[in-house]
Amino acid sequence: MGLGYTPAMDELASLIPAAALSVEAQLVAAAQAGDRAAYGRLYDRFAPMVHGLLLARVPRGDVDDLVQDVFLQAMRRLSSLRSAEAFPGWIAMIARNRARDHWRRGEDTVELPGDVTGAPHPEGDALVVLAAIRGLPEAYRETLVLRLVEGMTGPEIAERTGLTPGSVRVNLHRGMLMLREALGRSQIT
């Protein structure tokens, strides 16, 4: 047993040659062994997905803090992850659960009256679209936010979320149709 390795790492290494692991799985294995830089790279790779999943569920002003919460929680629990290949789905599950917890805690908010006026907000149209996306079913909501807000491609969404590329295409297509209908427009640019 070499320095920095745990028995679990040796067991993993004996079952799967390192070259056979995906880049993410190699980073997870390194992070589980205590490599903080590897965890930083996981953060860089998965933060846009986590941001998008949270943005589809919670108020925009809370998203950045919740992204940090998700990655702190994941770092604390990383040793419990049994399969390094499962990291994308695992971190997505943590993000979804964190969004649910956010709503359970019942943030005290006060709705503004409908007759309050002010200067148009430069992000006004984007906020209208985001509100419409949040009204869609979860599968469409997530893929649309990852595509339209986070700028991820269909294959990137599939890779990060564990969905098949076909499911991502269908979700994006159906989601866009529903979004157009919700916005009352024939075309979204």
VEXDREN-2710 file (C-alpha; in Angstrom, 1 decimal):
% VEXDREN-2710
k/r/px/py/pz
1/MET/0.0/0.0/0.0
2/GLY/1.5/3.3/-1.1
3/LEU/1.4/6.6/0.7
4/GLY/-1.9/8.5/0.4
5/TYR/-4.0/5.5/-0.5
6/THR/-6.8/4.0/1.5
7/PRO/-7.8/0.3/1.3
8/ALA/-10.8/1.4/-0.7
9/MET/-8.5/2.9/-3.3
10/ASP/-6.5/-0.3/-3.5
11/GLU/-9.7/-2.3/-3.9
12/LEU/-10.8/0.1/-6.7
13/ALA/-7.4/0.0/-8.4
14/SER/-7.4/-3.8/-8.3
15/LEU/-10.9/-4.0/-10.0
16/ILE/-10.5/-1.3/-12.7
17/PRO/-7.3/-0.2/-14.4
18/ALA/-6.8/3.5/-14.0
19/ALA/-6.7/4.0/-17.8
20/ALA/-10.3/2.5/-18.0
21/LEU/-11.7/5.2/-15.7
22/SER/-13.2/8.4/-17.2
23/VAL/-11.5/11.7/-16.5
24/GLU/-14.2/12.5/-13.9
25/ALA/-13.8/9.1/-12.2
26/GLN/-10.0/9.6/-12.0
27/LEU/-10.6/13.1/-10.5
28/VAL/-13.1/11.6/-8.0
29/ALA/-10.6/8.9/-7.0
30/ALA/-7.8/11.5/-6.5
31/ALA/-10.2/13.7/-4.5
32/GLN/-11.2/10.8/-2.3
33/ALA/-7.5/10.2/-1.7
34/GLY/-7.2/13.8/-0.4
35/ASP/-6.1/15.7/-3.6
36/ARG/-7.8/19.2/-3.2
37/ALA/-6.7/20.3/-6.7
38/ALA/-8.6/17.3/-8.1
39/TYR/-11.7/18.4/-6.2
40/GLY/-11.2/21.9/-7.6
41/ARG/-11.3/20.5/-11.1
42/LEU/-14.5/18.5/-10.3
43/TYR/-16.0/21.8/-9.1
44/ASP/-14.9/23.6/-12.4
45/ARG/-16.4/20.8/-14.5
46/PHE/-19.7/20.4/-12.5
47/ALA/-20.5/23.8/-11.1
48/PRO/-22.4/24.9/-14.3
49/MET/-24.6/21.8/-14.1
50/VAL/-25.3/22.3/-10.3
51/HIS/-25.9/26.0/-10.9
52/GLY/-28.4/25.2/-13.7
53/LEU/-30.2/22.5/-11.6
54/LEU/-30.6/25.0/-8.7
55/LEU/-31.6/27.9/-10.9
56/ALA/-34.4/25.8/-12.2
57/ARG/-35.8/25.4/-8.7
58/VAL/-34.9/28.3/-6.4
59/PRO/-34.8/32.1/-6.5
60/ARG/-31.9/33.4/-8.6
61/GLY/-30.4/35.4/-5.7
62/ASP/-30.0/32.2/-3.6
63/VAL/-28.3/30.0/-6.3
64/ASP/-24.7/31.0/-5.8
65/ASP/-24.7/30.3/-2.1
66/LEU/-26.5/27.0/-2.7
67/VAL/-23.9/26.0/-5.3
68/GLN/-21.3/26.4/-2.6
69/ASP/-23.4/24.5/-0.1
70/VAL/-23.8/21.6/-2.6
71/PHE/-20.0/21.3/-3.2
72/LEU/-19.2/21.6/0.6
73/GLN/-21.7/18.9/1.3
74/ALA/-20.3/16.7/-1.5
75/MET/-16.8/17.2/-0.3
76/ARG/-17.7/16.1/3.2
77/ARG/-19.5/13.0/1.9
78/LEU/-17.1/12.1/-0.9
79/SER/-15.7/9.2/0.9
80/SER/-19.1/7.6/1.0
81/LEU/-19.4/7.6/-2.8
82/ARG/-19.0/3.9/-3.7
83/SER/-18.4/4.3/-7.4
84/ALA/-16.3/7.1/-8.8
85/GLU/-18.2/6.8/-12.1
86/ALA/-21.5/7.7/-10.3
87/PHE/-20.2/11.2/-9.4
88/PRO/-22.3/13.1/-12.0
89/GLY/-25.6/11.7/-10.9
90/TRP/-24.6/11.8/-7.2
91/ILE/-23.7/15.6/-7.3
92/ALA/-27.0/16.2/-9.3
93/MET/-29.0/14.4/-6.6
94/ILE/-27.3/16.5/-3.8
95/ALA/-28.2/19.7/-5.8
96/ARG/-31.8/18.6/-6.2
97/ASN/-32.1/17.7/-2.5
98/ARG/-30.5/21.0/-1.5
99/ALA/-33.1/22.9/-3.5
100/ARG/-35.9/20.9/-1.8
101/ASP/-34.4/21.6/1.6
102/HIS/-34.2/25.3/0.7
103/TRP/-38.0/25.4/0.2
104/ARG/-38.7/23.3/3.3
105/ARG/-36.9/25.8/5.5
106/GLY/-39.6/28.3/4.4
107/GLU/-37.6/31.5/3.7
108/ASP/-39.7/34.4/4.9
109/THR/-40.5/36.4/1.7
110/VAL/-43.0/39.1/1.0
111/GLU/-44.6/39.5/-2.4
112/LEU/-44.7/42.9/-3.9
113/PRO/-48.0/44.3/-4.9
114/GLY/-48.7/44.0/-8.6
115/ASP/-49.1/47.7/-9.1
116/VAL/-45.5/48.6/-8.1
117/THR/-43.7/50.2/-11.0
118/GLY/-40.2/51.0/-11.7
119/ALA/-37.6/51.3/-14.4
120/PRO/-37.4/48.3/-16.7
121/HIS/-34.8/45.8/-15.5
122/PRO/-32.1/45.0/-18.1
123/GLU/-32.6/41.3/-17.4
124/GLY/-36.4/41.6/-17.5
125/ASP/-36.9/39.4/-20.5
126/ALA/-34.6/36.8/-19.2
127/LEU/-36.4/36.7/-15.9
128/VAL/-39.7/36.3/-17.7
129/VAL/-38.3/33.3/-19.6
130/LEU/-36.8/31.8/-16.4
131/ALA/-40.1/32.1/-14.7
132/ALA/-41.8/30.3/-17.6
133/ILE/-39.2/27.6/-17.5
134/ARG/-39.8/27.1/-13.8
135/GLY/-43.4/26.4/-14.6
136/LEU/-42.5/23.4/-16.8
137/PRO/-42.2/19.8/-15.8
138/GLU/-38.9/19.0/-14.0
139/ALA/-37.2/17.0/-16.9
140/TYR/-37.8/19.8/-19.3
141/ARG/-36.9/22.5/-16.8
142/GLU/-33.5/21.1/-16.0
143/THR/-32.4/20.4/-19.6
144/LEU/-33.7/23.9/-20.8
145/VAL/-31.8/25.7/-18.0
146/LEU/-28.6/23.7/-18.7
147/ARG/-28.9/24.5/-22.4
148/LEU/-30.3/28.1/-22.4
149/VAL/-28.8/29.5/-19.3
150/GLU/-25.6/27.5/-18.7
151/GLY/-24.8/27.2/-22.4
152/MET/-24.2/23.4/-22.3
153/THR/-24.6/21.4/-25.4
154/GLY/-26.9/18.4/-25.7
155/PRO/-24.0/15.9/-25.4
156/GLU/-22.6/17.8/-22.4
157/ILE/-26.0/17.7/-20.7
158/ALA/-26.2/13.9/-21.3
159/GLU/-22.7/13.4/-20.0
160/ARG/-23.2/15.4/-16.8
161/THR/-26.7/14.3/-15.9
162/GLY/-26.5/10.7/-16.9
163/LEU/-29.4/11.0/-19.4
164/THR/-29.1/9.4/-22.8
165/PRO/-28.4/11.8/-25.7
166/GLY/-31.8/10.8/-27.1
167/SER/-33.6/11.7/-23.9
168/VAL/-31.8/15.1/-23.8
169/ARG/-32.9/15.8/-27.4
170/VAL/-36.5/14.9/-26.7
171/ASN/-36.5/16.9/-23.4
172/LEU/-35.1/19.9/-25.2
173/HIS/-37.5/19.7/-28.1
174/ARG/-40.6/19.1/-26.0
175/GLY/-39.4/21.7/-23.4
176/MET/-38.9/24.3/-26.1
177/LEU/-42.4/23.7/-27.5
178/MET/-43.9/24.0/-24.0
179/LEU/-41.8/27.1/-23.4
180/ARG/-43.0/28.8/-26.6
181/GLU/-46.5/28.0/-25.7
182/ALA/-46.1/29.4/-22.2
183/LEU/-44.6/32.6/-23.5
184/GLY/-47.2/32.9/-26.2
185/ARG/-44.5/33.3/-28.9
186/SER/-44.0/31.3/-32.1
187/GLN/-40.2/31.7/-31.9
188/ILE/-37.6/32.1/-29.1
189/THR/-34.3/33.6/-30.1
END
